[in-house]
Amino acid sequence: MPPGRLTPQDRQRIAGGLAAGLGYSDIARSLGRPTSTITREVARNGGPSGYRAGDAQRASVRRARRRRGTSAPSAPAAADPYGRDPEAVADAVAELTAMLGQTGLPPMMASVFACLYATDTGSLTAAELARRLQVSPASVSKAVSYLEAQELIRRERDTAGRRERYIVGGDLWYRSFLASAQRNANLAEGARRTATILGTDTPAGARLAGAAEFLDRTGQEINQAVQRWWQTHPKDDSPPPPPPPRHPSTKQNINTQ
């Protein structure tokens, strides 16, 4: 297995492999590299459809320069209590950030969320986030507001009451999926009202009525799944939120099938 970092030639071969429809494991074998190296490289540089060898090489050079520029004048970093390699951790967080971006999270929101989620405490202040990510406090503020609205994080005052801390809890996916189910229910109700106005016997009305039924059904199934998960994996003492409203017509349709 070749030592060291990926070369420009390696990145060209990765781009060629992706263009040819090869999987990550096939590309890794052709380069004599671990599959995880290829997965991480592609994820942090635009994903399978957006990977560009030249852009990836320039990004790698920029990261190396930042590490050299910040490591020399700094005091030695505290040893990781779990014995983890700091560079491997940084690469893993970068990969997580890229993967979150591919789900639709805007870049700064993905960076903040990944940073919080990969922190052992699961909790950072705005100043700590800005320092770790090397961004402005305003950027952090916008990102945490977005993530809080999605119920992916929550904020609390520290014990002194002077600073806010942003927290990812063990139940964050549970809460987020329930919020998604509620949004589905709200959207279904809007589609249903519009279908009634347009007339459910018209093409547009029938299309919206079908969308409403789909959204109702998927929202209920999401809710039922996370409720079952909560019952077997409780994370705190707070009761689970109520299920999203169920429209009578949808309940009848589900029970009769």
C-alpha positions in Angstrom: 0.0 0.0 0.0 1.6 3.3 -1.0 2.5 5.6 2.0 1.5 9.2 2.4 -1.3 11.3 1.1 -3.1 11.1 -2.2 -1.2 12.5 -5.2 -2.6 14.6 -8.1 -2.3 11.4 -10.2 -4.3 9.4 -7.6 -7.0 12.0 -7.7 -7.1 11.9 -11.5 -7.6 8.2 -11.3 -10.3 8.6 -8.7 -12.1 11.0 -10.9 -11.7 8.6 -13.9 -13.1 5.7 -11.8 -16.1 7.7 -10.7 -16.8 8.8 -14.3 -16.6 5.1 -15.4 -19.1 4.1 -12.7 -16.7 2.2 -10.5 -17.4 1.7 -6.8 -15.2 3.0 -4.1 -13.8 -0.4 -3.3 -12.8 -1.0 -7.0 -11.1 2.4 -7.1 -9.4 1.7 -3.8 -8.0 -1.6 -5.1 -6.7 0.0 -8.2 -4.8 2.5 -6.1 -3.8 0.1 -3.4 -5.5 2.2 -0.8 -8.1 1.5 1.9 -11.7 2.0 0.7 -12.2 4.4 3.6 -9.6 6.7 2.1 -11.5 6.9 -1.2 -14.8 7.3 0.6 -13.5 10.2 2.7 -11.7 11.8 -0.3 -14.9 11.8 -2.4 -17.2 12.8 0.4 -15.2 15.9 1.4 -14.8 17.0 -2.2 -18.2 17.2 -3.8 -19.5 13.7 -3.7 -19.5 11.1 -6.6 -21.2 13.5 -9.0 -19.3 16.6 -8.0 -15.8 15.3 -7.5 -13.1 17.2 -9.5 -9.5 16.1 -9.3 -8.0 19.6 -9.6 -10.4 21.1 -7.0 -9.7 18.2 -4.6 -5.9 18.7 -5.0 -6.2 22.4 -4.4 -8.3 21.9 -1.3 -5.8 19.4 0.0 -3.0 21.9 -0.4 -5.0 24.6 1.4 -5.7 22.2 4.3 -2.0 21.3 4.6 -1.1 25.0 4.6 -3.6 25.8 7.3 -2.2 23.0 9.5 1.3 24.2 9.0 0.3 27.8 9.7 -1.6 27.1 12.9 0.5 24.3 14.4 3.9 26.1 14.6 3.1 29.0 17.0 0.5 27.1 19.0 1.1 25.3 22.3 1.1 21.5 22.0 -2.4 20.2 21.9 -3.7 18.3 24.9 -3.5 14.6 24.5 -6.7 13.0 23.4 -8.2 11.2 26.5 -9.2 8.3 24.3 -5.8 8.1 22.4 -7.3 9.1 19.0 -5.1 10.5 16.2 -6.1 14.2 15.9 -5.5 14.2 12.1 -7.7 11.1 11.7 -10.4 12.7 13.8 -10.3 15.9 11.7 -10.6 13.9 8.5 -13.5 11.9 9.9 -15.3 15.1 10.9 -14.7 16.6 7.4 -16.2 13.4 5.9 -19.2 13.7 8.2 -19.6 17.4 7.2 -19.5 16.5 3.5 -22.0 13.7 4.0 -24.4 16.0 5.8 -24.0 18.5 3.0 -25.1 15.8 0.5 -28.4 15.4 2.5 -29.2 19.0 1.8 -27.8 20.8 4.8 -26.2 24.1 3.8 -22.4 24.1 4.2 -22.1 26.2 7.4 -25.0 24.4 9.0 -23.4 21.0 8.2 -20.1 22.2 9.6 -21.6 23.4 12.9 -23.7 20.3 13.3 -20.8 17.9 12.5 -18.6 19.8 14.9 -21.1 19.6 17.7 -22.0 16.0 17.0 -18.4 14.8 17.0 -17.5 16.6 20.2 -17.3 14.3 23.2 -19.3 16.7 25.4 -21.9 17.3 22.7 -21.9 20.9 23.8 -20.1 24.0 22.7 -20.6 27.8 23.0 -20.8 30.1 20.0 -17.2 31.3 20.7 -15.9 27.7 20.8 -17.7 26.9 17.5 -16.3 30.0 15.8 -12.8 29.2 17.0 -12.9 25.5 16.0 -14.4 26.3 12.6 -12.4 29.5 12.1 -15.6 31.4 11.1 -17.3 34.6 12.3 -19.7 34.6 15.2 -22.4 35.8 12.8 -22.0 32.7 10.7 -22.3 30.5 13.8 -25.4 32.4 14.9 -27.2 31.9 11.6 -26.3 28.2 11.5 -27.4 27.4 15.1 -30.7 29.2 14.5 -31.3 27.0 11.5 -30.4 23.8 13.3 -32.5 24.7 16.3 -35.5 25.3 14.0 -35.0 21.8 12.6 -34.8 20.5 16.2 -31.4 19.1 15.6 -29.8 21.0 18.5 -31.0 22.9 21.5 -29.6 25.8 23.5 -29.1 26.2 27.2 -27.5 28.7 29.5 -24.4 27.7 31.3 -24.3 27.4 35.1 -23.2 31.1 35.4 -26.0 32.2 33.2 -23.7 34.3 31.0 -23.3 32.2 27.9 -25.4 30.0 25.8 -24.3 26.5 25.0 -25.5 24.6 21.9 -26.2 21.0 22.6 -26.9 17.8 20.6 -28.7 15.3 22.8 -28.9 11.6 22.5 -32.6 11.9 21.4 -31.9 14.5 18.7 -32.7 12.2 15.8 -35.9 11.1 17.6 -37.0 14.7 18.0 -36.0 15.7 14.5 -37.9 12.8 12.9 -41.0 13.6 14.9 -40.7 17.2 13.7 -40.4 15.9 10.2 -43.6 13.8 10.7 -45.4 16.9 11.9 -44.3 18.9 8.9 -45.6 16.1 6.7 -48.9 16.3 8.4 -49.1 20.1 8.0 -48.1 19.8 4.3 -50.7 17.0 3.8 -53.4 19.2 5.2 -52.5 22.1 2.9 -52.5 19.8 -0.1 -55.8 18.4 0.9 -57.4 21.8 1.2 -56.0 22.9 -2.1 -57.3 19.6 -3.7 -60.8 20.4 -2.4 -60.8 23.9 -3.8 -59.5 22.6 -7.2 -61.9 19.7 -7.2 -60.7 16.2 -6.5 -62.2 15.0 -9.8 -59.8 17.3 -11.7 -56.3 16.2 -12.7 -54.7 18.9 -10.5 -57.0 18.1 -7.6 -56.5 14.4 -7.9 -52.7 14.9 -7.9 -52.8 16.9 -4.7 -55.2 14.5 -3.0 -52.8 11.7 -3.8 -49.9 13.7 -2.4 -51.9 14.4 0.8 -52.5 10.7 1.3 -48.9 9.9 0.7 -47.7 12.5 3.2 -50.2 11.5 5.8 -49.2 7.9 5.6 -45.4 8.4 5.6 -45.7 10.9 8.5 -47.7 8.4 10.5 -45.2 5.6 9.8 -42.3 7.8 10.8 -44.1 8.7 14.0 -44.9 5.1 14.8 -41.3 4.0 14.2 -39.7 6.6 16.4 -42.3 6.0 19.1 -41.4 2.4 19.2 -37.7 3.3 19.3 -38.3 5.6 22.2 -40.1 2.9 24.2 -37.1 0.6 23.9 -34.3 3.2 24.0 -35.4 6.0 26.4 -32.9 8.9 26.5 -34.3 11.2 29.2 -37.2 11.7 31.5 -39.2 13.9 29.2 -42.4 12.4 27.7 -42.4 11.9 23.9 -44.2 14.5 21.9 -47.8 13.7 20.8 -48.2 12.1 17.4 -49.0 14.3 14.4 -52.7 14.8 13.7 -54.4 12.1 11.7 -56.9 13.1 9.1 -60.1 10.9 9.3 -60.1 10.0 5.7 -56.5 8.8 5.9 -57.2 6.8 9.0 -60.0 5.0 7.1 -57.9 4.4 4.1 -55.1 2.8 6.2 -57.4 0.6 8.2 -59.2 -0.8 5.2 -56.1 -1.9 3.4 
